[in-house]
């Protein structure tokens, strides 16, 4: 039986566990544990690796490539309005403010995600987000940095441009708009990997059904990120050759082609299009 372990974890947990599975006693959304654990990685005894994900608004079936939440264009490439540095006494974490485009930001929509500095002062930094305020479309958002507390970072200024990226494995946290209205818990979850290249980043494979999140219920589960796994095949992959997400079928893989996709592993067996075949995943 496949069980997962993590340093300091304690007793192993079952692979096939979700917070909607009546047999699961490890995680429960209602007690708040899962919403802080999305992205946590585990290893099984035989070396396969897994990660907890918060699902989005569509159910995930077994054997499909899963992608991170897509970036929001109106929250990318924004010019910094102000920067407050971390204070020496530790009472004030570093914060960044900037105006977003015509898409609102929900409270803590990016908590646990990343703020990257793209150009000018401080360029090249990758900063973890602790929290963010809610603002209406075209409003000015304030982002508090973790990283830790913005220490040991180059201070930003009004020449800096920054971008926001949601947690790679989803969050499932309750978010509110600037009027205090709760947002659907399906917002910000992982998605079935789309076949259109450049629209998403593959993060793993669902090995069992994970229910869709709803407006009031955040659905969590485990996806595989490394090791042998069965994946939906497209275009008759060849054993031993590298594979990439399909450019024809959502959630499927095909033989890697230069400049048309990214490697996600290799085919263990020669596959038949529309069927499922064994691959070695490397994400």
C-alpha positions as CSV (number, residue, x, y, z in Angstrom):
1,X,0.0,0.0,0.0
2,X,1.3,3.4,-0.9
3,X,1.7,5.8,2.0
4,X,3.2,9.2,2.2
5,X,5.9,10.5,4.6
6,X,7.4,13.9,5.3
7,X,10.2,14.8,7.7
8,X,8.7,15.4,11.1
9,X,5.3,14.4,9.9
10,X,4.6,11.5,12.3
11,X,2.4,8.7,11.1
12,X,2.2,8.0,7.3
13,X,-1.0,9.1,5.5
14,X,-2.9,7.4,2.8
15,X,-2.3,8.5,-0.8
16,X,-6.0,8.4,-1.8
17,X,-7.2,11.0,0.6
18,X,-9.3,14.1,0.0
19,X,-11.3,16.3,2.4
20,X,-14.5,15.0,0.8
21,X,-13.4,11.3,1.4
22,X,-15.4,9.9,4.4
23,X,-12.4,7.6,5.2
24,X,-10.0,10.5,5.6
25,X,-9.2,11.5,9.1
26,X,-5.9,13.3,8.4
27,X,-7.1,16.6,6.9
28,X,-10.4,18.5,7.2
29,X,-11.1,21.8,5.5
30,X,-13.5,22.7,8.3
31,X,-10.7,22.8,10.9
32,X,-8.6,25.0,8.7
33,X,-5.6,22.6,8.3
34,X,-5.8,22.0,4.6
35,X,-5.9,25.7,3.6
36,X,-2.5,26.2,5.1
37,X,-1.0,23.0,3.6
38,X,-1.6,23.4,-0.2
39,X,1.8,22.8,-1.8
40,X,3.2,20.6,0.9
41,X,5.1,17.7,-0.6
42,X,5.4,14.1,0.4
43,X,7.3,11.0,-0.8
44,X,6.0,7.4,-0.9
45,X,8.2,4.4,0.1
46,X,9.1,3.6,-3.5
47,X,10.2,7.2,-4.3
48,X,7.2,8.8,-6.0
49,X,6.4,12.3,-4.9
50,X,3.1,14.1,-4.2
51,X,1.7,17.5,-3.3
52,X,-1.5,18.7,-1.7
53,X,-3.6,20.9,-4.1
54,X,-6.6,23.1,-3.7
55,X,-8.8,22.3,-6.7
56,X,-10.7,24.9,-8.8
57,X,-14.2,24.9,-10.2
58,X,-13.8,21.8,-12.3
59,X,-13.5,18.2,-11.1
60,X,-10.3,16.4,-11.9
61,X,-10.3,12.9,-13.2
62,X,-7.5,10.3,-12.8
63,X,-4.6,10.4,-15.2
64,X,-4.8,14.0,-16.3
65,X,-2.1,16.7,-16.2
66,X,-2.9,19.4,-13.7
67,X,-1.8,23.1,-14.0
68,X,-1.2,25.9,-11.6
69,X,-3.8,28.8,-11.4
70,X,-3.2,31.0,-14.4
71,X,-1.7,34.5,-14.0
72,X,-4.1,37.5,-14.2
73,X,-2.8,39.9,-16.8
74,X,-4.1,43.0,-14.9
75,X,-1.9,42.0,-11.9
76,X,1.3,41.6,-13.9
77,X,3.9,44.2,-14.8
78,X,2.6,46.9,-12.5
79,X,4.7,50.0,-11.4
80,X,5.3,50.4,-7.7
81,X,3.6,53.4,-6.1
82,X,5.3,53.1,-2.7
83,X,7.5,50.7,-0.7
84,X,7.8,50.5,3.1
85,X,10.9,48.7,4.3
86,X,11.0,46.2,7.1
87,X,11.5,47.9,10.5
88,X,14.4,47.0,12.7
89,X,12.1,46.2,15.7
90,X,10.1,43.7,13.7
91,X,6.8,45.4,14.2
92,X,6.5,46.5,10.6
93,X,6.9,44.0,7.7
94,X,7.9,45.2,4.3
95,X,5.0,46.3,2.1
96,X,4.6,47.2,-1.5
97,X,1.7,49.2,-3.0
98,X,0.7,49.6,-6.7
99,X,-2.3,50.1,-8.9
100,X,-3.7,47.0,-10.6
101,X,-5.5,46.9,-14.0
102,X,-9.2,46.4,-14.6
103,X,-9.5,43.2,-12.5
104,X,-10.3,43.4,-8.8
105,X,-8.1,41.9,-6.1
106,X,-9.6,39.9,-3.3
107,X,-8.3,39.9,0.3
108,X,-5.4,37.5,0.6
109,X,-5.9,36.3,-2.9
110,X,-2.1,36.1,-3.2
111,X,-1.2,35.0,0.3
112,X,1.4,32.3,0.1
113,X,2.1,33.2,-3.5
114,X,4.9,35.3,-5.0
115,X,5.7,38.9,-5.9
116,X,8.5,39.1,-8.4
117,X,10.4,42.2,-9.4
118,X,10.7,42.4,-13.2
119,X,12.6,45.6,-14.0
120,X,14.6,48.5,-12.6
121,X,15.4,48.9,-8.9
122,X,15.4,45.5,-7.1
123,X,14.9,43.5,-10.4
124,X,15.4,39.8,-10.1
125,X,14.0,39.3,-6.6
126,X,11.4,36.6,-5.8
127,X,9.5,37.6,-2.7
128,X,6.9,35.5,-0.8
129,X,3.6,37.2,0.0
130,X,2.2,37.1,3.5
131,X,-1.1,38.9,2.8
132,X,-2.7,41.5,0.5
133,X,-5.6,43.9,0.7
134,X,-8.8,43.8,-1.3
135,X,-9.3,46.5,-4.0
136,X,-11.7,47.2,-6.8
137,X,-10.7,47.1,-10.4
138,X,-8.0,49.7,-11.1
139,X,-7.5,50.2,-7.4
140,X,-4.3,50.4,-5.4
141,X,-3.4,47.1,-3.6
142,X,-1.1,46.8,-0.6
143,X,1.0,43.6,-0.5
144,X,2.7,42.5,2.7
145,X,5.9,40.5,2.2
146,X,7.0,37.4,4.2
147,X,10.4,36.6,2.9
148,X,10.9,36.9,6.0
149,X,9.3,40.2,6.7
150,X,11.2,41.7,3.7
151,X,14.6,41.4,5.4
152,X,17.7,41.1,3.3
153,X,16.0,42.4,0.2
154,X,16.8,45.3,-2.1
155,X,14.3,48.1,-1.3
156,X,12.0,49.0,-4.2
157,X,11.1,52.4,-5.5
158,X,8.7,54.0,-8.0
159,X,10.8,52.8,-11.0
160,X,10.3,49.1,-10.0
161,X,7.8,46.9,-11.8
162,X,6.3,43.9,-10.1
163,X,3.9,41.0,-10.8
164,X,1.7,38.9,-8.6
165,X,1.4,35.1,-8.8
166,X,-1.0,33.1,-6.8
167,X,0.1,30.0,-4.8
168,X,1.2,27.4,-7.4
169,X,-0.8,24.6,-5.8
170,X,-3.9,26.7,-5.1
171,X,-5.0,28.0,-1.8
172,X,-8.7,27.3,-1.0
173,X,-8.8,30.2,1.4
174,X,-11.9,32.3,2.0
175,X,-11.4,35.6,0.2
176,X,-13.5,38.8,0.2
177,X,-13.8,41.7,-2.2
178,X,-13.4,45.4,-1.1
179,X,-17.0,45.5,-0.1
180,X,-16.7,42.6,2.2
181,X,-18.6,40.1,0.0
182,X,-17.2,36.5,0.1
183,X,-15.7,35.1,-3.1
184,X,-16.4,31.6,-4.3
185,X,-14.0,29.1,-2.7
186,X,-13.4,27.7,-6.3
187,X,-11.5,30.8,-7.1
188,X,-7.7,30.4,-7.2
189,X,-7.6,26.6,-7.4
190,X,-5.6,24.4,-9.7
191,X,-7.0,23.5,-13.1
192,X,-6.9,20.8,-15.8
193,X,-3.9,21.6,-17.9
194,X,-5.1,23.4,-21.1
195,X,-3.9,22.3,-24.5
196,X,-3.0,25.8,-25.6
197,X,0.7,26.3,-25.1
198,X,1.7,29.3,-22.9
199,X,-1.6,29.5,-21.0
200,X,-0.6,27.4,-17.9
201,X,2.2,25.7,-16.1
202,X,1.9,21.9,-15.5
203,X,2.5,20.9,-11.9
204,X,1.5,17.2,-11.7
205,X,-0.9,14.5,-12.5
206,X,-4.2,13.6,-10.7
207,X,-4.1,9.9,-9.9
208,X,-7.7,9.7,-8.6
209,X,-10.8,11.9,-8.8
210,X,-10.7,15.2,-6.9
211,X,-14.1,16.9,-6.7
212,X,-14.5,20.5,-7.8
213,X,-14.5,23.3,-5.3
214,X,-17.8,25.2,-4.9
215,X,-18.7,28.6,-3.6
216,X,-18.8,27.3,-0.1
217,X,-16.5,24.2,-0.1
218,X,-12.8,24.1,-1.0
219,X,-11.9,20.7,-2.3
220,X,-8.4,19.4,-1.6
221,X,-6.5,16.3,-2.7
222,X,-3.0,14.9,-3.6
223,X,-1.5,15.0,-7.1
224,X,1.7,13.2,-8.2
225,X,4.7,15.3,-9.2
226,X,7.4,12.7,-9.7
227,X,7.8,9.1,-10.6
228,X,5.9,6.5,-12.7
229,X,2.3,7.4,-13.3
230,X,-0.4,6.7,-15.8
231,X,-1.4,9.7,-18.0
232,X,-3.8,10.3,-20.9
233,X,-1.9,9.8,-24.1
234,X,-2.1,11.9,-27.3
235,X,-0.4,11.4,-30.6
236,X,1.1,7.9,-29.8
237,X,4.1,8.6,-27.6
238,X,7.2,6.5,-28.0
239,X,8.9,4.6,-25.1
240,X,12.0,6.4,-23.9
241,X,11.3,9.7,-25.5
242,X,10.6,12.9,-23.5
243,X,7.0,14.1,-23.2
244,X,5.2,17.4,-22.8
245,X,1.6,18.6,-22.3
246,X,-0.5,18.0,-25.3
247,X,-1.2,20.9,-27.7
248,X,-4.4,19.1,-28.9
249,X,-6.1,17.7,-25.8
250,X,-6.5,19.2,-22.3
251,X,-4.8,17.1,-19.6
252,X,-3.0,14.8,-22.0
253,X,0.7,14.4,-22.9
254,X,2.5,13.9,-26.2
255,X,6.1,13.5,-27.4
256,X,8.2,16.5,-26.7
257,X,8.9,18.9,-29.6
258,X,11.5,21.7,-29.4
259,X,10.0,25.2,-28.9
260,X,6.4,24.0,-28.6
261,X,6.1,22.9,-25.0
262,X,8.0,22.0,-21.8
263,X,9.3,18.6,-20.8
264,X,7.4,17.0,-18.0
265,X,9.0,13.6,-18.1
266,X,9.4,10.7,-20.4
267,X,7.3,7.8,-21.8
268,X,8.0,4.4,-20.1
269,X,5.9,2.6,-22.7
270,X,4.8,3.4,-26.2
271,X,1.4,4.9,-25.9
272,X,-1.8,4.9,-28.0
273,X,-3.6,8.1,-28.6
274,X,-6.8,8.6,-26.4
275,X,-5.7,5.7,-24.1
276,X,-3.7,6.0,-20.9
277,X,0.0,5.0,-20.7
278,X,2.7,4.7,-18.1
279,X,5.1,7.7,-18.0
280,X,7.9,8.8,-15.7
281,X,6.9,12.2,-14.4
282,X,9.6,14.8,-13.5
283,X,8.1,18.0,-12.0
